[in-house]
Amino acid sequence: MSILKGKSGKTIELLIKSIGILSTVPIFIILAYIIWKGVPAISWNFLTEIPRRGMRAGGIFPAIIGTLYLTLGTILVSVPFGVFTGVYLVEYAKDNFITRIINLTIVNLAGIPSIIYGLFGMSLFVMYFKLGVSILSGSLTLGIMCLPVIITATREALLAVPNSLREASLALGATKWETISKIILPAALPGISTGIILSISRAAGETAPILFTAAAFYLPFLPQSIFDQVMALPYHLYVISTQVPNMPESNMNGTLFVLVFITIGFNLIGAFIRNKFEK
């Protein structure tokens, strides 16, 4: 009987490993295709020039800068509010019916389609607060979209910290905030940073939320303030793929490669920070 159990356990383990490996194969195929098609299109002029001739020539420099501006704005909006909201829900809020409803609502908000956030951002920031189609409106919209993921990740990471750490810190005379800031948060930072990485990476590649709040079809110059419109790589890729006839395929492949490269870059930076905190 024990021999049969051992064999069935190994079979299940082998099956799980096989499924895990097979699930990564499409990802590597897609990445290989993007690299194969995109690398030949990359040049210094393509990365540093503005689009010309109806975006059929020139480069994507304004779109790269616009994507970085929007991503930085999203980080400034979502990370502080998301982390501190998660801290409040775990460490300060009482476990009652209202708190459970709030937690359930936050989890459900993470599954709302991004186009809904785009329409919400247009109604609230562009039209009601009259911020216009701008970097600020786009960053606020993307920040709100990222909040549910960051709050949920922060909450789960804090709940995973053993209560013995809290009790030991308080028993030694530390205040509640000292316990949270010096004991609990450092222990939970790897989990929190994972949520931040996932949400910001998603925001960097989103088109729908910035379609109504920040993105411009064509701008031959860089934005001068947070109240200006901006070109962005996701929207630029959408435009040249669907709205511009006779677009050279190299332009689309190069834009796609740069967008994927920036997204992977954010993930690698976040993974480095997470590993540093884990050590």
The 8 nearest C-alpha neighbors of each residue, nearest first, counted from 0:
[[1, 3, 2, 4, 5, 6, 7, 8],
 [0, 2, 4, 3, 5, 6, 7, 8],
 [1, 3, 5, 0, 4, 6, 7, 8],
 [4, 2, 6, 0, 5, 1, 7, 8],
 [5, 3, 1, 7, 2, 6, 8, 0],
 [4, 6, 2, 8, 3, 7, 1, 9],
 [5, 7, 3, 9, 8, 4, 10, 2],
 [6, 8, 10, 4, 9, 5, 3, 11],
 [9, 7, 5, 11, 6, 10, 4, 12],
 [8, 10, 12, 6, 7, 11, 13, 5],
 [11, 9, 7, 13, 8, 12, 14, 6],
 [10, 12, 14, 8, 13, 9, 15, 7],
 [11, 13, 9, 15, 10, 14, 8, 16],
 [12, 14, 10, 16, 11, 15, 9, 17],
 [15, 13, 11, 17, 12, 16, 10, 18],
 [14, 16, 18, 12, 17, 13, 11, 19],
 [17, 15, 19, 13, 14, 18, 20, 12],
 [16, 18, 14, 20, 19, 15, 21, 13],
 [17, 19, 21, 15, 20, 16, 22, 14],
 [20, 18, 16, 22, 17, 21, 15, 23],
 [19, 21, 17, 23, 22, 18, 16, 24],
 [20, 22, 18, 24, 23, 19, 17, 25],
 [23, 21, 19, 20, 24, 18, 25, 26],
 [24, 22, 26, 21, 20, 25, 27, 19],
 [23, 25, 21, 27, 26, 22, 28, 20],
 [26, 24, 28, 27, 23, 29, 22, 21],
 [27, 25, 29, 23, 24, 28, 30, 22],
 [26, 28, 30, 24, 29, 25, 31, 23],
 [29, 27, 25, 31, 26, 30, 32, 24],
 [28, 30, 32, 26, 27, 31, 25, 33],
 [31, 29, 27, 33, 32, 28, 34, 26],
 [30, 32, 28, 34, 29, 33, 27, 35],
 [31, 33, 35, 29, 30, 34, 36, 28],
 [34, 32, 30, 36, 31, 35, 37, 256],
 [35, 33, 37, 31, 32, 36, 38, 30],
 [36, 34, 32, 33, 37, 31, 38, 39],
 [37, 35, 33, 34, 252, 38, 32, 39],
 [38, 36, 253, 252, 34, 256, 40, 33],
 [37, 39, 41, 40, 34, 36, 35, 253],
 [40, 38, 41, 37, 36, 35, 253, 249],
 [41, 39, 253, 249, 38, 37, 42, 250],
 [42, 40, 38, 39, 253, 45, 37, 43],
 [43, 41, 45, 44, 46, 40, 39, 38],
 [42, 44, 46, 45, 47, 41, 48, 58],
 [45, 43, 47, 46, 42, 48, 58, 57],
 [44, 46, 58, 42, 43, 47, 48, 57],
 [45, 47, 43, 60, 44, 58, 59, 48],
 [48, 46, 60, 44, 45, 43, 58, 59],
 [49, 47, 58, 44, 60, 57, 45, 46],
 [48, 50, 58, 57, 60, 59, 219, 61],
 [51, 49, 57, 54, 58, 56, 59, 48],
 [52, 50, 54, 56, 57, 53, 55, 49],
 [53, 51, 54, 55, 56, 50, 57, 49],
 [52, 54, 55, 51, 50, 56, 243, 217],
 [55, 53, 50, 51, 52, 56, 57, 239],
 [56, 54, 53, 52, 246, 51, 247, 57],
 [57, 55, 51, 54, 52, 50, 58, 53],
 [58, 56, 50, 51, 49, 48, 45, 54],
 [57, 59, 45, 48, 49, 50, 46, 60],
 [58, 60, 62, 61, 46, 49, 50, 45],
 [59, 61, 47, 63, 46, 62, 48, 49],
 [62, 60, 64, 63, 59, 221, 65, 230],
 [63, 61, 231, 230, 65, 232, 59, 60],
 [64, 62, 60, 66, 65, 61, 232, 59],
 [63, 65, 67, 61, 66, 62, 68, 60],
 [64, 66, 62, 231, 68, 230, 229, 67],
 [65, 67, 231, 69, 63, 64, 68, 70],
 [66, 68, 70, 64, 65, 69, 71, 63],
 [69, 67, 65, 71, 66, 70, 72, 64],
 [68, 70, 72, 66, 138, 71, 67, 73],
 [71, 69, 73, 67, 72, 68, 203, 66],
 [70, 72, 74, 68, 73, 69, 67, 75],
 [73, 71, 138, 69, 75, 70, 74, 68],
 [72, 74, 142, 138, 70, 76, 71, 75],
 [73, 75, 71, 77, 72, 76, 78, 70],
 [76, 74, 72, 73, 77, 78, 71, 79],
 [77, 75, 73, 142, 74, 78, 72, 139],
 [76, 78, 142, 74, 80, 146, 81, 73],
 [77, 79, 81, 74, 80, 82, 76, 75],
 [80, 78, 82, 81, 77, 83, 76, 75],
 [81, 79, 83, 77, 78, 82, 84, 76],
 [82, 80, 150, 78, 84, 146, 149, 79],
 [81, 83, 85, 79, 84, 80, 153, 78],
 [82, 84, 86, 85, 80, 81, 79, 87],
 [85, 83, 87, 81, 86, 82, 80, 88],
 [86, 84, 154, 150, 82, 88, 153, 83],
 [87, 85, 83, 89, 84, 88, 90, 82],
 [88, 86, 91, 84, 90, 85, 89, 92],
 [87, 89, 92, 85, 86, 90, 91, 84],
 [90, 88, 86, 87, 91, 154, 85, 92],
 [89, 91, 87, 86, 88, 92, 179, 85],
 [90, 92, 87, 89, 88, 93, 86, 94],
 [93, 91, 88, 87, 90, 89, 94, 98],
 [94, 92, 95, 91, 98, 88, 89, 90],
 [93, 95, 98, 92, 99, 96, 97, 88],
 [96, 94, 98, 97, 93, 99, 92, 100],
 [95, 97, 99, 98, 100, 94, 101, 93],
 [98, 96, 100, 99, 95, 101, 94, 102],
 [99, 97, 101, 95, 100, 96, 94, 102],
 [98, 100, 102, 96, 101, 97, 103, 95],
 [99, 101, 97, 103, 98, 102, 104, 96],
 [102, 100, 98, 104, 99, 103, 105, 97],
 [103, 101, 99, 105, 104, 100, 98, 106],
 [102, 104, 100, 106, 101, 105, 99, 107],
 [103, 105, 101, 107, 102, 106, 100, 108],
 [106, 104, 108, 102, 147, 107, 103, 101],
 [105, 107, 103, 104, 108, 109, 102, 147],
 [108, 106, 104, 109, 105, 110, 103, 111],
 [107, 109, 105, 110, 111, 106, 147, 104],
 [110, 108, 147, 107, 106, 111, 148, 105],
 [109, 111, 108, 107, 112, 106, 113, 147],
 [110, 112, 108, 109, 113, 115, 107, 116],
 [113, 111, 114, 115, 110, 116, 109, 108],
 [112, 114, 116, 115, 208, 207, 111, 117],
 [113, 115, 117, 207, 116, 112, 208, 118],
 [116, 114, 118, 113, 117, 112, 119, 111],
 [115, 117, 119, 113, 114, 118, 208, 120],
 [208, 116, 118, 114, 120, 115, 119, 207],
 [119, 117, 121, 115, 120, 116, 122, 114],
 [118, 120, 116, 122, 117, 121, 123, 115],
 [121, 119, 140, 117, 123, 124, 118, 122],
 [120, 122, 125, 118, 119, 212, 123, 124],
 [123, 121, 119, 126, 120, 125, 124, 127],
 [124, 122, 127, 120, 121, 126, 125, 119],
 [123, 125, 128, 120, 136, 130, 121, 126],
 [124, 126, 131, 121, 130, 129, 132, 123],
 [125, 127, 129, 122, 124, 128, 123, 121],
 [128, 126, 123, 129, 124, 122, 125, 130],
 [127, 129, 124, 130, 126, 125, 123, 131],
 [130, 128, 126, 125, 131, 127, 124, 123],
 [131, 129, 125, 128, 124, 136, 132, 226],
 [132, 130, 125, 129, 133, 126, 136, 226],
 [131, 133, 212, 213, 228, 125, 136, 130],
 [134, 132, 228, 213, 227, 226, 136, 135],
 [133, 135, 225, 137, 213, 136, 226, 138],
 [136, 134, 138, 225, 133, 137, 226, 139],
 [137, 135, 139, 133, 212, 138, 134, 124],
 [136, 138, 213, 212, 140, 134, 209, 135],
 [137, 139, 73, 72, 135, 141, 69, 140],
 [140, 138, 142, 136, 137, 141, 135, 143],
 [139, 141, 120, 137, 143, 142, 138, 136],
 [140, 142, 144, 138, 143, 139, 73, 137],
 [143, 141, 77, 73, 139, 145, 76, 144],
 [142, 144, 146, 140, 145, 141, 139, 77],
 [143, 145, 141, 142, 146, 140, 116, 147],
 [146, 144, 142, 198, 143, 148, 147, 141],
 [145, 147, 143, 149, 81, 77, 148, 144],
 [148, 146, 109, 150, 105, 149, 145, 151],
 [149, 147, 151, 146, 150, 145, 109, 152],
 [148, 150, 152, 194, 146, 81, 151, 147],
 [151, 149, 81, 85, 153, 147, 152, 148],
 [152, 150, 154, 148, 153, 149, 147, 155],
 [151, 153, 194, 149, 155, 154, 150, 191],
 [154, 152, 191, 150, 156, 85, 151, 155],
 [153, 155, 85, 151, 157, 152, 156, 150],
 [154, 156, 158, 152, 157, 153, 151, 159],
 [157, 155, 187, 190, 153, 159, 154, 158],
 [158, 156, 154, 159, 160, 155, 187, 153],
 [157, 159, 155, 160, 156, 154, 89, 161],
 [158, 160, 156, 157, 161, 155, 187, 154],
 [159, 161, 157, 158, 162, 187, 186, 183],
 [162, 160, 163, 164, 159, 165, 158, 157],
 [163, 161, 165, 164, 166, 160, 167, 158],
 [162, 164, 166, 161, 165, 167, 168, 160],
 [165, 163, 167, 162, 166, 161, 168, 182],
 [164, 166, 162, 168, 163, 167, 169, 178],
 [165, 167, 163, 169, 168, 164, 170, 162],
 [168, 166, 170, 164, 165, 169, 163, 171],
 [167, 169, 171, 165, 170, 166, 173, 178],
 [168, 170, 173, 166, 172, 171, 167, 165],
 [169, 171, 167, 172, 168, 166, 173, 165],
 [172, 170, 168, 169, 173, 167, 166, 174],
 [171, 173, 169, 170, 174, 168, 167, 175],
 [174, 172, 169, 168, 177, 171, 178, 175],
 [175, 173, 177, 176, 178, 169, 172, 168],
 [174, 176, 178, 177, 179, 173, 169, 165],
 [177, 175, 179, 178, 174, 180, 173, 181],
 [178, 176, 174, 180, 179, 175, 181, 173],
 [179, 177, 175, 182, 176, 181, 180, 168],
 [178, 180, 183, 176, 177, 182, 181, 184],
 [179, 181, 177, 184, 178, 176, 182, 183],
 [182, 180, 178, 177, 179, 183, 185, 184],
 [183, 181, 178, 179, 185, 184, 180, 186],
 [184, 182, 179, 186, 185, 187, 178, 180],
 [183, 185, 187, 186, 180, 179, 188, 182],
 [186, 184, 188, 187, 183, 182, 181, 180],
 [185, 187, 183, 184, 188, 182, 160, 189],
 [186, 188, 184, 156, 185, 157, 190, 189],
 [187, 189, 191, 185, 190, 186, 192, 184],
 [190, 188, 273, 192, 191, 187, 277, 276],
 [191, 189, 156, 193, 188, 192, 187, 152],
 [192, 190, 153, 188, 194, 193, 189, 152],
 [191, 193, 195, 189, 194, 190, 188, 273],
 [194, 192, 196, 190, 191, 195, 197, 189],
 [195, 193, 152, 149, 197, 191, 192, 196],
 [194, 196, 192, 198, 193, 197, 149, 199],
 [197, 195, 193, 199, 194, 198, 269, 266],
 [198, 196, 194, 200, 195, 199, 201, 193],
 [197, 199, 201, 145, 195, 200, 196, 194],
 [200, 198, 202, 201, 196, 197, 195, 203],
 [201, 199, 203, 197, 202, 198, 262, 196],
 [200, 202, 198, 199, 204, 203, 197, 205],
 [201, 203, 199, 205, 204, 200, 141, 198],
 [204, 202, 200, 201, 70, 205, 199, 262],
 [203, 205, 202, 201, 233, 206, 200, 262],
 [206, 204, 202, 203, 207, 233, 201, 208],
 [205, 207, 233, 234, 209, 208, 210, 204],
 [206, 208, 114, 210, 209, 117, 113, 205],
 [117, 209, 207, 210, 114, 206, 116, 113],
 [210, 208, 212, 213, 211, 137, 214, 207],
 [209, 211, 207, 214, 208, 212, 206, 213],
 [212, 210, 209, 121, 117, 213, 208, 118],
 [211, 213, 132, 209, 137, 121, 136, 210],
 [214, 212, 133, 137, 132, 209, 134, 228],
 [215, 213, 229, 230, 209, 210, 228, 231],
 [214, 216, 230, 217, 229, 228, 218, 213],
 [217, 215, 214, 230, 218, 235, 238, 234],
 [216, 218, 215, 219, 230, 54, 50, 235],
 [219, 217, 220, 230, 215, 216, 229, 61],
 [218, 220, 49, 217, 50, 221, 61, 51],
 [221, 219, 218, 61, 222, 49, 223, 229],
 [220, 222, 61, 223, 219, 229, 218, 64],
 [223, 221, 227, 224, 229, 220, 228, 225],
 [222, 224, 221, 227, 225, 226, 220, 228],
 [225, 223, 226, 227, 222, 134, 133, 228],
 [224, 226, 134, 135, 227, 133, 223, 222],
 [225, 227, 133, 224, 134, 135, 228, 130],
 [228, 226, 133, 225, 222, 224, 134, 229],
 [229, 227, 133, 213, 132, 215, 134, 214],
 [228, 230, 214, 65, 215, 213, 222, 231],
 [229, 231, 62, 215, 214, 65, 61, 218],
 [232, 230, 62, 66, 65, 234, 233, 235],
 [231, 233, 235, 62, 234, 236, 66, 63],
 [234, 232, 236, 206, 235, 204, 231, 205],
 [233, 235, 237, 206, 236, 232, 231, 238],
 [236, 234, 232, 238, 237, 233, 231, 239],
 [235, 237, 233, 234, 239, 238, 232, 240],
 [236, 238, 234, 240, 235, 239, 241, 233],
 [239, 237, 242, 235, 240, 241, 236, 234],
 [238, 240, 243, 236, 237, 241, 242, 235],
 [241, 239, 237, 238, 236, 242, 243, 251],
 [242, 240, 238, 239, 237, 243, 244, 236],
 [243, 241, 238, 239, 240, 244, 237, 246],
 [242, 244, 239, 246, 241, 238, 245, 240],
 [245, 243, 246, 242, 241, 239, 240, 55],
 [246, 244, 247, 243, 55, 248, 239, 240],
 [245, 247, 244, 55, 243, 248, 239, 250],
 [248, 246, 249, 250, 245, 55, 251, 56],
 [247, 249, 251, 250, 252, 246, 253, 245],
 [248, 250, 252, 40, 247, 251, 253, 37],
 [251, 249, 253, 248, 252, 247, 254, 40],
 [252, 250, 254, 248, 249, 253, 255, 236],
 [251, 253, 37, 249, 255, 254, 250, 36],
 [252, 254, 37, 40, 256, 250, 255, 251],
 [255, 253, 251, 257, 256, 252, 250, 258],
 [254, 256, 252, 258, 253, 257, 251, 259],
 [255, 257, 253, 37, 259, 254, 258, 33],
 [258, 256, 260, 254, 259, 255, 261, 253],
 [259, 257, 255, 261, 260, 256, 254, 262],
 [258, 260, 262, 256, 261, 257, 263, 255],
 [259, 261, 257, 263, 258, 262, 264, 256],
 [262, 260, 264, 258, 263, 259, 257, 265],
 [263, 261, 259, 265, 264, 260, 200, 258],
 [264, 262, 266, 260, 265, 261, 259, 267],
 [265, 263, 261, 267, 262, 266, 260, 268],
 [264, 266, 268, 262, 263, 267, 269, 261],
 [265, 267, 263, 269, 264, 268, 196, 270],
 [266, 268, 270, 264, 269, 265, 271, 263],
 [269, 267, 271, 265, 270, 266, 264, 272],
 [268, 270, 266, 272, 267, 271, 196, 273],
 [269, 271, 267, 273, 272, 268, 266, 274],
 [270, 272, 268, 274, 269, 273, 267, 275],
 [273, 271, 275, 269, 270, 274, 268, 276],
 [272, 274, 189, 270, 276, 275, 271, 192],
 [275, 273, 277, 271, 276, 272, 270, 278],
 [274, 276, 272, 278, 273, 277, 271, 270],
 [277, 275, 273, 278, 274, 189, 272, 188],
 [278, 276, 274, 275, 189, 273, 188, 186],
 [277, 275, 276, 274, 273, 189, 272, 186]]
